[in-house]
């Protein structure tokens, strides 16, 4: 279309307002197999730095736009332990943020889209 025509201006305006959701185009990714023994040991570690490293791993994996449906109960159970008894506020904050992402992915994957 010609840039000066009203139809073209309308089309350009519509295209600039169009927001593309990466969730719609992303293939579901299963992150459960990528949570190795080091991750689980890190969550149970006494040192907060090791727990934070494990949560950072989870954060990186959960940052993918679309998580596959799966059994995230073990992950959520461990995050609940960190949140409820974690005395280090930084580690608890990481757990809360990532836990909500994982729980939302599970809930929406199994309920909203089912």
N, C-alpha and C positions, 0 to 999 in steps of 0.2 A: 504494500500500500504506500501511497505517497505520504510523506511526513506532514504535509500541510492539510490533508483532508480530515474532516471531523471524525470519520470512521477510524482512521489510523490513530488519531489522538486518543480516542476512546479505547482502542485496543491496547495502546501503550500504557494508558492509565490502569487498565484492568490487569495487565501483565505485571506492573510494578506492585500492585496491591496483592497479587496472588502469593500466598505463602505455601511453600511445599513442605510437607511434614516428612522428615526422613524415615519415620516409622513405617509409612506406607510402602516405601521402596526397599527397605532393608529386609534381607532374608533373616529368619529367626536363627539366633546363635545359642547353642547350648553351652553354658558356662560351667555346669556341674563337673564334667570330666576334667576341666582345666584347673579345678581346685585340688591341688596335689596334697600329699601328706604334710608338706611344709606349711601349707596354709592352715590346716587343722591344728597342727602343733603350735603354730604361732598364735592362734586364738586362745589356746589353753595355757600359753606361757605366762610365767610370773612377771617377767619384765614388760613394762608398758611399751617399750620401743619395739619389741617383737610382735605384740598385739597390733600396734599401729602399722607395722609392715604388712601383716596379714590383711588388715582392713584396707590398706592401700592397694594390695593385689585385687581384692574384691571390688574396690572402687573402679579400678582400671577395667576389669572385666564387665562390670555392670554399666559402664559408660556406653556400651554398644547400644544403638537406638532401639533394637528389638530383641528381647530375650525369648528363647524358646520356652514353651510350656515344659514344666518339669517339677520334680519333687524338691522344693527349696526349704522344706521343713527343717532339715538339719542346720542349714545356714541360718535361718531365722531363729532357731532355738539357741544357737551359739551367740548370735547377736544380742538376743534378749539377756543372756547371762552377762555379757559385757556391759550392756546398758544398765541393768539393775544393780550389779555389784561393782561396777567400775568406779574406782575412786578418782581416776585421772579423767578430768573433764574433756580433755582433747580426744582421748581414745573413745570415750562415750559419745561425743559429738560425731565422730567418724562413723561409729556404729549406728547411730540414729539415722544419719543421712543415707548411708548405704542400705541399711535395713529397710527403710521406707521405699527405696527404689526397687529392691528385690521383691518386697511384699506386694508392691503395686503391680510389678510385672507378672507375678504369679496370679494375683487376684484378677487383673484385667485379662490375662491370657486364658484363664479358666472360666471366668464368669462372664465378662463383658463380651468376649468374642466367641463364646461357645455356642 
